[in-house]
C-alpha cells in the first residue's frame, strides 16, 4: 500500500469541509480531493505545510506508511 493520506480523518477531527480547507490552503477542490482520496502521486511540501497549518496538525497526522 505504501504511503496513505489520512486527510479525511484530520478534517473530520477538526470539523472542516473540503471546500473550507481548499480555500484556506489556496488549492483547487479537485486537487485536494485527489489528495484526500489517496490518488495523488506527490505533494509539495509547501502544500503539506499549509494543510498542517490550517488543520493545526503535524505531517505525521496526515501521512502514514503501511507496508505492502
Sine and cosine of phi, psi and omega as CSV:
sin_phi,cos_phi,sin_psi,cos_psi,sin_omega,cos_omega
0.00,0.00,-0.64,0.77,0.05,-1.00
0.99,0.16,-0.73,-0.69,-0.03,-1.00
-1.00,0.09,0.77,-0.64,0.02,-1.00
-0.90,-0.44,0.70,-0.72,0.01,-1.00
-0.99,-0.15,0.89,-0.46,0.00,-1.00
-0.99,-0.17,0.63,0.77,-0.04,-1.00
-0.89,0.46,-0.64,0.77,-0.02,-1.00
-0.89,0.46,-0.56,0.83,0.02,-1.00
-0.91,0.41,-0.73,0.68,-0.01,-1.00
-0.92,0.39,-0.60,0.80,0.04,-1.00
-0.90,0.44,-0.65,0.76,0.02,-1.00
-0.91,0.41,-0.66,0.75,0.02,-1.00
-0.88,0.47,-0.58,0.82,-0.03,-1.00
-1.00,-0.06,0.00,1.00,-0.01,-1.00
0.80,0.60,0.76,0.65,-0.02,-1.00
-0.87,-0.49,0.72,-0.69,0.00,-1.00
-0.99,0.15,0.28,-0.96,0.01,-1.00
-0.88,0.47,-0.69,0.73,-0.02,-1.00
-0.92,0.38,-0.59,0.80,0.03,-1.00
-0.91,0.41,-0.70,0.72,0.02,-1.00
-0.92,0.40,-0.65,0.76,0.01,-1.00
-0.86,0.51,-0.65,0.76,0.02,-1.00
-0.92,0.39,-0.67,0.75,-0.01,-1.00
-0.92,0.39,-0.61,0.79,-0.06,-1.00
-1.00,0.06,-0.27,0.96,-0.06,-1.00
0.89,0.46,0.82,0.58,0.04,-1.00
-0.73,-0.68,0.49,-0.87,-0.02,-1.00
-0.94,0.35,0.46,-0.89,0.06,-1.00
-0.86,0.52,-0.63,0.77,-0.01,-1.00
-0.88,0.47,-0.72,0.69,-0.01,-1.00
-0.93,0.37,-0.62,0.78,0.03,-1.00
-0.92,0.38,-0.60,0.80,0.05,-1.00
-0.91,0.42,-0.65,0.76,0.06,-1.00
-0.86,0.50,-0.68,0.73,0.02,-1.00
-0.91,0.41,-0.72,0.70,-0.04,-1.00
-0.89,0.46,-0.56,0.83,-0.06,-1.00
-1.00,-0.05,0.29,0.96,0.04,-1.00
0.86,0.51,0.53,0.85,0.03,-1.00
-0.98,-0.19,-0.15,0.99,-0.05,-1.00
-0.96,0.27,0.61,-0.80,0.06,-1.00
-1.00,-0.07,-0.34,0.94,-0.04,-1.00
-0.37,-0.93,0.31,-0.95,0.10,-1.00
-0.61,-0.80,0.70,-0.71,0.06,-1.00
-0.95,0.31,0.61,-0.80,0.01,-1.00
-0.89,0.45,-0.53,0.85,0.04,-1.00
-0.92,0.39,-0.59,0.81,0.05,-1.00
-0.93,0.36,-0.70,0.72,0.04,-1.00
-0.87,0.49,-0.66,0.75,0.04,-1.00
-0.88,0.47,-0.70,0.71,-0.01,-1.00
-0.91,0.42,-0.62,0.78,0.04,-1.00
-0.91,0.42,-0.71,0.70,0.01,-1.00
-0.88,0.47,-0.64,0.77,0.02,-1.00
-0.91,0.42,-0.68,0.73,-0.03,-1.00
-0.93,0.36,-0.58,0.82,-0.03,-1.00
-0.99,-0.10,-0.01,1.00,-0.03,-1.00
0.77,0.63,0.86,0.51,-0.02,-1.00
-0.59,-0.81,0.02,-1.00,0.03,-1.00
-0.98,-0.22,0.41,-0.91,0.04,-1.00
-0.82,0.58,-0.56,0.83,0.02,-1.00
-0.93,0.37,-0.29,0.96,0.08,-1.00
-0.97,0.25,-0.40,0.92,-0.07,-1.00
-0.98,-0.20,-0.67,0.75,-0.06,-1.00
-0.98,-0.22,0.69,-0.72,-0.01,-1.00
-0.66,-0.75,0.63,-0.78,0.07,-1.00
-0.99,-0.17,0.81,-0.58,0.08,-1.00
-0.84,-0.55,0.90,-0.44,0.01,-1.00
-0.90,0.44,0.46,-0.89,-0.01,-1.00
-0.91,0.41,0.00,0.00,0.00,0.00
